[in-house]
Amino acid sequence: MVEASARLARWMAQPGRAGDYFLRWQHLLAGPQDALIELMCSDSEEAKALRQCTPFAGALPPRERWALWRSVRRELEGK
């Protein structure tokens, strides 16, 4: 979460960015982790919108992210 907070701070320092979304992320990162996880896993319109500019982008290297997706797909397919 430290990296996400630092990335968000850099984004917020740039003019003309998605300020409302950044403020919401700032609030989520400063709050209880359960609320953050709940929103990140939610299918709500707010969650979908926030995921379009998530400060967690790039947190996992591509190979690790792909391995995670494969693992989830196998689990969902019952393999």
Secondary structure, 3 states (H helix, E strand, C coil): CHHHHHHHHHHHCCCCCCHHHHHHHHHHHHCCHHHHHHHHHCCCHHHHHHHCCCCCCCCCCHHHHHHHHHHHHHHHHCC
